[in-house]
Structures are given as structure tokens and as C-alpha cells.
């Protein structure tokens, strides 16, 4: 109603067509599970389906994503959205002063999957989430070759 009133005031020569996408939608029978707005109900169903596929743990996954992003931002000293070898060196040598240049280059080559010399947030997240899986897989593959 407010949207229509404002639209009439701002555009007096046109009959306003106002559709609200604001929610949650409630009525005397409770909270609405769907809307008459095309696309909104579908989006909610898609989000619910992904949540179910994620084991109902979307909130936990989002929390993990926030943690990964915070760690990434701590490594990305200049805030340009990527981690350079120099930024990685600064952080790694604080943790392990004996870390040599060869180890740093190897760390970058594992993480920098597109080969641009920098580690993006996406590459960092993939590395943090799947590093152990890849290490186990490559170890098992090597064991098969050696056998």
C-alpha cells in the first residue's frame, strides 16, 4: 500500500504496478511458504534443496567460508584480492623461519592453479578444503604405481 501511494505521488500520470518481494509473508493462518511473485518461491525452493544436499548444514558451511575468507584476508596484506609469493613468504617465515625459497615456490605452485603467479580466494579455499584429500589421493596413486 505504501509503495503504491509513493508511486502515485512520484508518478501521478501512471497507474502504479507495485509488487512486493519483502518477507517473511504472514497472514492470519501463519507464515506463507510461497508468494505470488514469480521467481521468489522458486529461489526459496532452490536454496532449500541446496541446504538439504549440504546435509542441512548450510549455516556451518557459511561459517567455514567466513573463516577461510578472514584467513585469506590476513595473508593478502595489500588487499588486492590475491596472495603473492612475497605476502606468503612474510607469513610463512613468521611461522617457520627455516622455510626456504624452494618450499615457498612449491607452496605457490600447489595453490596457484591458473598459473598467474598469485593465489586467489577461490584457489585458497580449494586448497584449504581439499588439500588433505588431494594429498591422500596422490599418495594412494603413487603406492599403486610403486606396487
Residue frames relative to the residue before (quaternion, step in Angstrom):
aa qw qx qy qz dx dy dz
X 1.0000 0.0000 0.0000 0.0000 0.00 0.00 0.00
X 0.6577 0.5020 -0.3075 0.4699 3.55 0.96 -0.89
X 0.6353 0.5419 -0.3216 0.4464 3.57 0.99 -0.86
X 0.6550 0.5016 -0.3065 0.4748 3.57 0.98 -0.85
X 0.6510 0.5227 -0.3163 0.4505 3.57 0.95 -0.89
X 0.6656 0.4856 -0.3040 0.4782 3.59 0.91 -0.88
X 0.6464 0.5251 -0.3186 0.4527 3.59 0.95 -0.87
X 0.6486 0.5118 -0.3197 0.4638 3.60 0.97 -0.83
X 0.6545 0.5109 -0.3085 0.4642 3.55 1.03 -0.84
X 0.7240 0.4391 -0.2484 0.4704 3.60 0.91 -0.92
X 0.7944 0.1622 -0.0587 0.5824 3.59 1.06 -0.77
X 0.0863 -0.8684 0.4866 0.0411 3.61 0.51 1.20
X 0.6703 0.5195 -0.3025 0.4352 3.62 1.15 -0.49
X 0.7286 0.3865 -0.2151 0.5229 3.61 1.24 -0.20
X 0.4203 -0.6663 0.5488 0.2796 3.55 -1.08 0.77
X 0.3794 -0.7661 0.4671 0.2258 3.62 -0.49 1.13
X 0.1788 -0.7310 0.6511 0.0993 3.53 -1.17 0.78
X 0.0577 0.8258 -0.5533 0.0925 3.58 0.01 1.27
X 0.0379 -0.7666 0.6410 -0.0084 3.53 -0.89 1.05
X 0.2570 -0.7821 0.5512 0.1361 3.55 -0.73 1.02
X 0.1140 -0.7730 0.6193 0.0771 3.55 -1.03 0.81
X 0.4064 0.7160 -0.4564 0.3376 3.53 1.27 0.42
X 0.0177 0.8131 -0.5808 0.0346 3.59 -0.93 0.74
X 0.5336 0.0012 -0.8073 -0.2521 1.58 -2.44 -0.16
X 0.4664 -0.6800 0.5027 0.2593 3.52 -1.20 0.64
X 0.0147 -0.8103 0.5850 -0.0309 3.55 -0.69 1.08
X 0.0591 -0.7624 0.6433 0.0378 3.47 -1.27 0.50
X 0.7179 -0.4147 0.2979 0.4731 3.58 -1.23 -0.12
X 0.6914 0.4563 -0.2850 0.4821 3.61 1.22 -0.37
X 0.7258 -0.4157 0.2396 0.4930 3.62 1.23 0.14
X 0.7252 -0.4045 0.3213 0.4553 3.54 -1.30 -0.35
X 0.4264 -0.7111 0.5018 0.2463 3.54 -0.87 0.99
X 0.3460 -0.7384 0.5468 0.1901 3.56 -1.05 0.80
X 0.7833 0.1410 -0.0955 0.5978 3.58 1.24 -0.27
X 0.3000 -0.7392 0.5747 0.1823 3.54 -1.32 0.27
X 0.5281 -0.6050 0.4846 0.3468 3.51 -1.32 0.15
X 0.5413 0.6158 -0.4001 0.4094 3.58 1.29 -0.02
X 0.4489 -0.7111 0.4729 0.2632 3.57 -0.58 1.18
X 0.7957 0.3164 -0.2433 0.4555 3.55 -0.95 0.91
X 0.6453 0.5429 -0.3434 0.4134 3.61 0.98 -0.72
X 0.6577 0.4915 -0.3127 0.4775 3.57 0.91 -0.84
X 0.6375 0.5290 -0.3212 0.4588 3.57 0.96 -0.87
X 0.6470 0.5163 -0.3199 0.4608 3.60 0.92 -0.87
X 0.6526 0.5082 -0.3156 0.4650 3.58 0.96 -0.82
X 0.6536 0.5051 -0.3121 0.4694 3.58 1.00 -0.81
X 0.6359 0.5190 -0.3265 0.4687 3.58 1.00 -0.77
X 0.6485 0.5087 -0.3159 0.4700 3.59 0.94 -0.87
X 0.6503 0.5088 -0.3089 0.4720 3.57 0.99 -0.83
X 0.6403 0.5227 -0.3264 0.4586 3.61 0.99 -0.78
X 0.6558 0.4922 -0.3162 0.4772 3.60 0.95 -0.81
X 0.6186 0.5379 -0.3430 0.4587 3.57 1.02 -0.75
X 0.6594 0.4965 -0.3086 0.4728 3.58 0.96 -0.84
X 0.6464 0.5130 -0.3197 0.4657 3.59 0.98 -0.81
X 0.6849 0.4594 -0.2674 0.4983 3.58 1.13 -0.65
X 0.5743 -0.6193 0.3700 0.3871 3.56 1.22 0.37
X 0.5947 -0.5852 0.3601 0.4174 3.57 1.20 0.44
X 0.5859 0.6055 -0.3389 0.4186 3.55 1.28 0.34
X 0.1728 0.8184 -0.5327 0.1285 3.60 1.06 0.62
X 0.6351 0.5293 -0.3392 0.4489 3.60 0.94 -0.81
X 0.6548 0.5025 -0.3136 0.4694 3.59 0.97 -0.81
X 0.6480 0.5063 -0.3184 0.4716 3.59 1.00 -0.79
X 0.6432 0.5092 -0.3289 0.4678 3.60 1.00 -0.77
X 0.6244 0.5299 -0.3342 0.4665 3.57 1.03 -0.77
X 0.6498 0.5044 -0.3145 0.4737 3.58 0.97 -0.85
X 0.6358 0.5257 -0.3258 0.4619 3.58 0.99 -0.81
X 0.6388 0.5192 -0.3221 0.4676 3.59 1.00 -0.79
X 0.6462 0.5136 -0.3125 0.4701 3.59 1.02 -0.83
X 0.6504 0.5111 -0.3152 0.4652 3.58 0.93 -0.88
X 0.6600 0.5066 -0.3079 0.4615 3.57 0.94 -0.87
X 0.6393 0.5214 -0.3286 0.4599 3.60 1.00 -0.77
X 0.6513 0.4927 -0.3180 0.4816 3.59 0.96 -0.83
X 0.6304 0.5334 -0.3264 0.4599 3.58 0.95 -0.90
X 0.6776 0.4940 -0.2944 0.4584 3.58 0.85 -0.97
X 0.6203 0.5335 -0.3396 0.4639 3.60 1.13 -0.58
X 0.6794 0.4655 -0.2805 0.4931 3.59 1.10 -0.64
X 0.6654 0.4783 -0.2792 0.5005 3.57 1.13 -0.73
X 0.1707 -0.8617 0.4710 0.0799 3.54 0.43 1.29
X 0.7470 0.3925 -0.2391 0.4804 3.61 0.95 -0.76
X 0.4519 -0.7432 0.4084 0.2767 3.58 1.32 0.06
X 0.4401 0.7210 -0.4461 0.2957 3.60 1.16 0.46
X 0.6024 -0.6007 0.3487 0.3934 3.59 1.27 0.13
X 0.7504 0.2689 -0.2098 0.5662 3.57 1.24 0.29
X 0.3599 -0.6985 0.5752 0.2272 3.54 -1.27 0.49
X 0.2252 -0.7702 0.5859 0.1130 3.55 -0.77 1.07
X 0.6775 -0.4587 0.3686 0.4412 3.57 -1.31 0.17
X 0.6425 0.5312 -0.3236 0.4475 3.57 0.99 -0.82
X 0.6581 0.4906 -0.3101 0.4796 3.62 0.96 -0.83
X 0.6407 0.5147 -0.3178 0.4729 3.57 1.00 -0.83
X 0.6294 0.5427 -0.3267 0.4501 3.59 0.95 -0.90
X 0.6583 0.5301 -0.3113 0.4345 3.59 0.88 -0.93
X 0.7071 0.4487 -0.2600 0.4808 3.58 0.97 -0.84
X 0.6793 0.5028 -0.2997 0.4426 3.58 0.89 -0.94
X 0.6859 0.4889 -0.3078 0.4424 3.60 0.88 -0.84
X 0.5654 0.5548 -0.3936 0.4664 3.59 1.21 -0.30
X 0.6974 0.4530 -0.2564 0.4926 3.57 1.07 -0.81
X 0.7993 0.0318 0.0320 0.5992 3.56 1.03 -0.87
X 0.2436 -0.8168 0.5060 0.1321 3.60 0.04 1.29
X 0.6542 0.5259 -0.3226 0.4374 3.62 1.15 -0.44
X 0.4351 0.7021 -0.4627 0.3219 3.61 1.26 -0.06
X 0.2444 -0.7988 0.5374 0.1157 3.58 -0.70 1.11
X 0.7194 -0.4603 0.3198 0.4102 3.52 -1.37 0.25
X 0.6123 0.5587 -0.3513 0.4354 3.60 1.02 -0.76
X 0.6571 0.5062 -0.3065 0.4669 3.59 0.95 -0.87
X 0.6409 0.5209 -0.3221 0.4628 3.58 1.00 -0.80
X 0.6469 0.5103 -0.3155 0.4707 3.58 0.96 -0.86
X 0.6494 0.5059 -0.3132 0.4736 3.59 0.99 -0.82
X 0.6287 0.5277 -0.3356 0.4621 3.59 0.98 -0.81
X 0.6720 0.4908 -0.2978 0.4678 3.57 0.90 -0.90
X 0.6733 0.5047 -0.3207 0.4349 3.60 0.88 -0.85
X 0.6204 0.5257 -0.3432 0.4700 3.59 1.10 -0.62
X 0.7407 0.4336 -0.2266 0.4605 3.58 0.90 -0.94
X 0.7076 0.4666 -0.2564 0.4646 3.59 0.99 -0.86
X 0.0877 -0.8629 0.4970 0.0261 3.56 0.37 1.25
X 0.7046 0.4337 -0.2894 0.4814 3.63 1.10 -0.46
X 0.4712 -0.7402 0.3924 0.2758 3.59 1.30 0.06
X 0.4681 0.6978 -0.4418 0.3143 3.60 1.14 0.43
X 0.5820 -0.6198 0.3609 0.3833 3.60 1.27 0.16
X 0.7148 0.3449 -0.2292 0.5635 3.57 1.31 0.11
X 0.3299 -0.7131 0.5783 0.2194 3.56 -1.26 0.43
X 0.2724 -0.7644 0.5670 0.1414 3.57 -0.65 1.15
X 0.6784 -0.4542 0.3709 0.4427 3.56 -1.31 0.15
X 0.6459 0.5232 -0.3235 0.4522 3.60 0.95 -0.84
X 0.6651 0.4884 -0.3047 0.4757 3.59 0.93 -0.88
X 0.6365 0.5331 -0.3167 0.4587 3.56 1.02 -0.84
X 0.6693 0.4967 -0.3009 0.4633 3.58 0.89 -0.95
X 0.6347 0.5225 -0.3295 0.4643 3.59 0.96 -0.85
X 0.6596 0.5133 -0.3021 0.4584 3.55 0.93 -0.91
X 0.6941 0.4766 -0.2832 0.4592 3.58 0.85 -0.96
X 0.7078 0.4659 -0.2685 0.4581 3.59 0.97 -0.80
X 0.8300 0.2649 -0.0933 0.4819 3.57 0.92 -0.88
X 0.3574 0.7645 -0.4781 0.2433 3.60 1.26 0.03
X 0.6856 0.4801 -0.2953 0.4606 3.59 0.81 -0.96
X 0.6317 0.5275 -0.3304 0.4621 3.57 0.99 -0.81
X 0.6723 0.4893 -0.2994 0.4679 3.58 0.90 -0.91
X 0.6390 0.5267 -0.3254 0.4565 3.58 0.98 -0.82
X 0.6607 0.4924 -0.2998 0.4807 3.58 0.93 -0.89
X 0.6608 0.5141 -0.3062 0.4532 3.60 0.91 -0.91
X 0.6935 0.4627 -0.2921 0.4686 3.58 0.86 -0.89
X 0.6072 0.5357 -0.3502 0.4708 3.61 1.11 -0.63
X 0.6662 0.4913 -0.3012 0.4734 3.60 0.91 -0.88
X 0.6354 0.5214 -0.3268 0.4665 3.60 1.01 -0.79
X 0.6483 0.5141 -0.3079 0.4696 3.57 0.99 -0.87
X 0.6375 0.5304 -0.3243 0.4551 3.58 1.00 -0.85
X 0.6380 0.5235 -0.3234 0.4630 3.61 1.03 -0.77
X 0.6557 0.5061 -0.3051 0.4699 3.57 1.00 -0.88
X 0.6804 0.4975 -0.2839 0.4572 3.59 0.96 -0.85
X 0.6454 0.5706 -0.3161 0.3974 3.60 1.15 -0.66
